[in-house]
Amino acid sequence: MITYDYVIIGGGIVGLSSAYHLLQLNPKLRVAIVEKEGTVAAHQTGHNSGVIHSGIYYKPGSLKAQNCINGYNLLIDFCRTHNIQFDLCGKLIVAVDNTELTELEKLYQRGKENGLSEIKYVAKEQIADYEPHLTGVKAIHVPYTGIIDYTEVCEKLAELIQNAGGKIFLNNAVTKIHSDETISTVETISNSFDTKKIINCAGLYCDKVAEMAGEDTDTRIIPFRGEYYMLRPEKRNLVNNLIYPVPDPNFPFLGVHFTRMIDGNVEAGPNAVFAFKREGYHKSDVDLVEMFESLTWPGFQKVAAKYWKTGLGEFYRSFSKAAFTKALQRLIPDVQEDDLLPAESGVRAQACDRTGGLLDDFKIIEKPNAIHVLNAPSPAATSSLSIGKTIADLALKN
């Protein structure tokens, strides 16, 4: 049986990027990806709205900021090299009233500290030059932001990995991991893989995989579903590019917004509701065991106690299209309830520690026989080539 140098668990964009960079750095490596679904990019990556983030939101010096800005440049170069369509269309972050101006100013300063020299303020009178239907008192124009299809990026990464000798095993859900001092064995529903090192990029199940590998983590993945609508084709003219509100600094989500997508559709949303299943893309998706594990996690109980009003508002919007429309009308008053068509949802793997902290930055744990990516929230897709390079460097260092 082959002993791999690295077995990567998870065929999302971070796992694929890690394999790609390992083989770029050392083509002689034996690298395998094991993925439980029948395709790559089946979950968080494939349900991504396709935004190329600039890095304006993230604390200067944080892993998020560093990887987003570096990953942004790597992603653009990768797409140009491999003829993958993208569009750096820019976006507006808008303060809808004067109470949001202080946070807007903080975002502007943060963007400048992160090296975004070309961002600029847009006065109330000039907002219509960018977005004629948008209302607000002041905005920031971020020309770096773009749109892309991340599934297409993943398909190209998978092709390059296999051309370089890497192996991708689909339909291989991991069931057990056991290790001795030198070799770990990853057992799946249909195969067994021996490896010198495991790289855990399992996304919504990264904490479970870490536990299988014997890691005693203080982090639990709490799933939050983001629900979207699409504008009817005849109403797409209400949005030129990307429109975002000023985010609540105390909540790790960006608020409902409008996104022109690479296929021409315009997406509206998301909300952020607690999901009753880790892969709970629909309101009816329930896994009693997973729901119980989330609800009894001490950290989540503290989060729920702190944000229960916000959470109830998100659930209300989930079941009330009128309420969802009202939230969108803060940005574009012309949007009507009948203009919105149901769209696919996504689920965010939000890491929560035992004390109730919603982890905002990336969290990567390195062990002698494993690397565990325990938090890779948005902008992980934008940052993926940088994160993958970081993981590959960590893996090869030892």
C-alpha positions in Angstrom: 0.0 0.0 0.0 1.3 3.5 -0.8 2.4 5.7 2.0 1.6 9.2 1.1 3.7 12.2 2.3 0.5 14.1 2.8 -3.2 13.2 2.9 -5.4 16.3 2.8 -8.9 15.9 4.1 -11.4 18.1 2.3 -11.7 19.0 -1.4 -12.7 22.6 -0.9 -10.7 25.5 -2.2 -8.3 25.6 0.8 -7.6 21.8 0.6 -7.0 22.0 -3.1 -4.8 25.1 -2.8 -2.7 23.3 -0.1 -2.2 20.3 -2.4 -1.4 22.5 -5.4 1.3 24.4 -3.5 2.9 21.3 -2.0 3.3 19.9 -5.5 4.5 23.2 -6.8 7.2 23.4 -4.1 8.2 19.7 -4.5 6.8 17.7 -7.5 8.2 14.5 -6.0 5.8 14.5 -3.1 3.0 11.9 -2.9 -0.1 13.9 -2.1 -3.7 12.7 -1.9 -6.9 14.6 -1.3 -9.8 12.7 0.2 -13.3 14.2 -0.2 -16.5 12.8 1.0 -18.7 14.2 -1.9 -18.7 13.3 -5.5 -17.2 16.6 -6.6 -14.7 19.1 -5.3 -16.0 22.4 -3.9 -19.3 20.8 -2.9 -20.0 22.8 0.3 -18.7 26.2 1.5 -16.7 26.9 -1.7 -19.4 25.8 -4.1 -22.1 27.9 -2.2 -19.9 31.0 -2.2 -21.4 34.1 -3.8 -18.2 34.6 -5.7 -16.8 37.9 -4.3 -13.1 38.7 -4.5 -12.6 40.6 -1.3 -10.1 43.5 -1.0 -9.2 43.1 2.7 -10.8 46.4 3.9 -12.6 44.8 6.8 -9.8 43.0 8.5 -7.6 44.1 11.4 -4.2 45.2 10.1 -1.5 42.6 10.8 -4.1 39.8 11.4 -3.8 36.5 9.5 -7.1 37.5 7.8 -5.7 40.8 6.5 -2.3 39.3 5.4 -3.7 36.3 3.7 -6.6 38.2 2.0 -4.3 40.8 0.4 -1.6 38.3 -0.6 -4.3 35.8 -1.7 -6.0 38.5 -3.7 -2.9 39.1 -5.8 -2.2 35.4 -6.1 -5.8 34.7 -7.2 -5.7 37.4 -9.9 -2.4 36.1 -11.3 -3.7 32.5 -11.2 -6.9 33.5 -13.1 -4.9 35.4 -15.7 -2.5 32.6 -16.2 -5.3 30.0 -16.6 -7.9 32.1 -18.4 -10.5 32.1 -15.7 -13.1 34.8 -16.0 -13.2 37.5 -13.3 -14.2 41.1 -13.1 -12.7 43.7 -10.7 -15.9 45.7 -10.8 -15.5 47.5 -7.5 -18.1 48.0 -4.7 -19.6 50.6 -2.5 -19.8 50.4 1.3 -22.6 52.8 2.2 -23.7 54.5 5.4 -27.4 54.9 5.1 -27.7 57.5 7.9 -25.4 59.6 10.1 -25.3 57.1 12.9 -23.1 54.8 10.7 -20.5 57.5 9.8 -18.1 56.7 12.6 -17.9 53.0 11.6 -17.5 54.0 8.0 -14.6 56.2 8.9 -13.0 53.3 10.9 -13.4 51.1 7.8 -11.7 53.7 5.6 -8.8 54.0 7.9 -8.5 50.3 8.2 -8.4 50.0 4.4 -5.7 52.5 4.2 -3.6 50.7 6.8 -4.1 47.5 4.8 -2.5 49.2 1.8 -5.7 49.9 -0.2 -4.4 53.3 -1.4 -7.1 53.7 -4.1 -10.2 53.6 -1.9 -12.0 56.9 -1.7 -15.0 58.5 -0.1 -18.1 59.1 -2.2 -20.2 62.0 -1.1 -24.0 61.7 -0.9 -24.4 63.7 -4.1 -22.0 61.4 -6.0 -23.4 58.0 -4.9 -25.8 58.0 -7.9 -22.8 58.2 -10.2 -22.0 54.6 -9.1 -25.4 53.2 -8.1 -28.3 55.3 -9.3 -30.9 53.5 -7.1 -28.8 53.4 -3.9 -29.6 55.6 -0.9 -27.1 56.8 1.7 -25.4 59.8 3.2 -21.8 58.7 2.4 -19.9 55.7 1.0 -16.5 54.2 0.4 -15.7 53.1 -3.2 -13.5 50.0 -3.1 -12.2 49.5 -6.7 -10.2 46.3 -5.8 -13.3 44.2 -5.1 -14.3 41.8 -7.9 -16.5 38.8 -8.8 -15.6 35.3 -9.9 -16.8 31.6 -9.9 -14.8 29.8 -7.3 -16.0 26.4 -8.4 -14.2 27.1 -11.7 -11.0 28.0 -9.8 -11.3 24.7 -7.9 -11.8 22.6 -11.1 -8.7 24.1 -12.5 -6.7 23.5 -9.3 -7.9 19.9 -9.3 -6.8 19.5 -12.9 -3.3 20.9 -12.1 -3.0 18.8 -9.0 -3.7 15.6 -11.0 -1.4 16.6 -13.8 1.4 17.0 -11.3 0.8 13.5 -10.0 -1.5 14.3 -7.0 -4.4 12.0 -6.4 -8.0 13.1 -5.6 -10.3 10.5 -4.1 -14.0 11.5 -4.2 -16.8 9.7 -2.4 -14.4 9.0 0.5 -15.9 10.2 3.7 -13.4 9.8 6.6 -14.6 7.5 9.3 -11.5 7.0 11.5 -7.9 8.2 12.0 -5.2 6.5 14.0 -1.6 7.3 14.3 1.7 5.9 15.7 4.9 7.9 16.0 5.6 8.0 12.3 2.5 7.1 10.2 -1.1 8.0 10.4 -3.9 6.0 8.8 -6.9 7.7 7.5 -9.8 5.3 7.0 -12.8 6.2 4.8 -16.0 4.4 3.8 -14.2 2.7 1.0 -10.4 3.0 1.4 -7.5 3.3 3.8 -4.6 5.8 3.4 -1.3 5.7 5.2 0.4 9.1 5.4 3.3 10.8 7.1 1.2 13.9 7.8 -2.5 14.8 7.7 -3.7 18.2 6.6 -7.2 18.8 7.9 -9.1 21.2 5.6 -12.6 19.7 6.3 -14.4 23.0 6.7 -17.8 22.4 8.4 -16.4 19.2 10.0 -12.8 20.3 10.7 -13.3 20.1 14.5 -14.7 16.5 14.1 -11.7 15.5 12.0 -9.3 17.0 14.5 -11.0 15.0 17.3 -10.7 11.8 15.2 -7.0 12.6 15.0 -6.7 12.9 18.8 -6.7 16.7 19.0 -8.3 18.1 22.1 -9.6 21.3 20.7 -11.4 24.1 22.5 -13.2 25.1 19.4 -16.5 24.0 18.0 -17.9 24.6 14.5 -21.3 26.3 14.8 -23.1 26.3 11.4 -24.9 29.5 10.3 -27.0 29.4 7.2 -27.0 32.4 4.9 -30.2 32.6 2.8 -30.3 34.6 -0.4 -32.7 35.9 -3.0 -32.1 36.7 -6.6 -33.4 39.8 -8.4 -35.7 39.1 -11.2 -33.9 39.5 -14.5 -35.9 42.6 -15.4 -34.9 44.2 -12.1 -31.1 43.6 -12.3 -30.7 47.1 -13.5 -31.3 48.3 -9.9 -27.7 47.2 -9.1 -24.6 48.0 -11.2 -22.0 46.1 -9.1 -21.7 45.4 -5.4 -23.4 47.3 -2.6 -22.7 46.6 1.1 -23.9 48.2 4.3 -21.6 49.3 7.1 -21.3 46.1 9.1 -22.1 45.7 12.8 -18.6 45.6 14.4 -19.9 43.3 17.2 -21.2 40.6 14.8 -19.0 38.5 12.4 -21.2 38.9 9.4 -21.4 41.7 6.8 -25.2 42.2 6.7 -27.6 41.8 3.8 -26.1 43.3 0.6 -26.4 43.1 -3.2 -23.9 41.2 -5.4 -23.7 41.2 -9.1 -22.4 37.7 -9.9 -20.1 36.6 -12.8 -23.0 35.0 -14.6 -25.0 38.2 -14.6 -27.4 37.4 -11.8 -27.8 39.8 -8.9 -27.9 38.2 -5.5 -29.5 39.8 -2.4 -28.6 38.7 1.1 -27.7 36.9 3.2 -29.2 36.8 6.6 -27.3 34.6 9.2 -29.4 32.0 11.0 -28.3 29.2 13.2 -28.6 26.0 11.2 -29.9 22.8 12.7 -27.5 20.7 10.7 -23.9 21.4 9.7 -24.8 21.0 6.0 -28.3 22.5 6.6 -28.9 24.4 3.4 -32.7 24.4 3.8 -35.0 25.3 6.7 -36.2 21.7 6.9 -32.7 20.3 7.3 -32.3 18.9 10.8 -29.7 16.6 12.4 -30.7 16.1 16.1 -27.2 15.0 17.2 -25.5 17.9 15.5 -28.1 20.4 16.7 -27.7 19.1 20.3 -23.9 19.3 20.1 -24.2 23.0 19.1 -26.8 24.0 21.6 -25.0 22.4 24.5 -21.6 23.9 23.6 -20.8 26.4 26.4 -19.4 28.9 24.0 -22.5 28.9 21.8 -24.8 29.3 24.9 -22.9 32.5 25.8 -23.1 33.7 22.2 -26.9 33.0 22.2 -27.3 34.9 25.5 -25.4 37.9 24.1 -26.9 38.1 20.6 -30.4 36.6 21.1 -32.2 39.8 19.9 -30.0 39.8 16.7 -30.6 36.1 16.3 -34.4 36.4 16.5 -34.3 39.2 13.9 -32.3 37.0 11.6 -34.8 34.1 12.0 -37.7 36.5 11.5 -36.2 37.6 8.2 -35.7 33.9 7.3 -39.5 33.3 7.5 -40.7 36.7 6.4 -39.9 37.8 2.9 -41.4 41.2 3.7 -38.9 41.7 6.5 -36.1 40.5 4.3 -37.2 43.0 1.6 -37.4 45.8 4.2 -33.8 45.2 5.2 -32.8 45.4 1.5 -34.8 48.6 1.1 -32.5 50.4 3.5 -30.0 50.3 0.6 -32.3 50.3 -2.4 -35.8 51.6 -1.7 -37.0 50.6 -5.1 -36.7 46.9 -4.4 -40.1 45.3 -4.0 -41.0 41.9 -2.5 -42.1 40.6 -5.9 -38.7 41.5 -7.3 -37.1 38.7 -5.2 -36.8 35.1 -6.3 -35.6 32.3 -4.0 -31.9 31.4 -4.4 -29.5 28.8 -3.0 -28.3 29.1 0.5 -24.8 28.6 2.0 -23.6 27.5 5.4 -20.7 29.2 7.1 -18.5 27.2 9.4 -18.2 29.6 12.3 -15.7 28.6 14.9 -16.7 29.3 18.5 -14.5 28.8 21.5 -15.6 27.5 24.9 -15.7 31.0 26.4 -18.2 32.3 23.8 -15.7 33.9 21.4 -16.7 33.8 17.7 -13.3 33.4 16.1 -12.7 36.2 13.6 -9.2 35.3 12.5 -7.9 32.2 10.8 -6.9 29.4 13.2 -4.3 26.8 12.2 -2.9 24.2 14.7 0.3 22.5 13.9 1.2 19.1 15.4 4.0 16.7 14.5 1.8 14.5 12.4 -1.0 16.9 11.4 -2.0 20.4 10.5 -5.5 21.4 11.4 -7.3 24.4 9.8 -9.9 25.0 12.5 -11.2 28.4 11.3 -11.0 29.7 7.8 -14.0 32.1 7.5 -14.7 34.6 4.8 -12.5 35.7 3.0 -11.1 32.2 2.8 -11.9 31.8 -0.9 -10.2 35.1 -1.8 -7.3 34.1 0.5 -7.1 30.5 -0.5 -4.0 30.5 -2.6 -2.2 32.4 0.2 -3.6 30.1 2.9 -2.6 27.0 0.9 0.9 28.4 0.4 1.2 29.0 4.2 0.0 25.4 4.9 2.4 24.0 2.4 5.3 25.9 3.9 4.3 24.7 7.4 4.1 21.1 6.2 7.4 21.2 4.4 9.2 23.0 7.2 8.9 19.8 9.3 
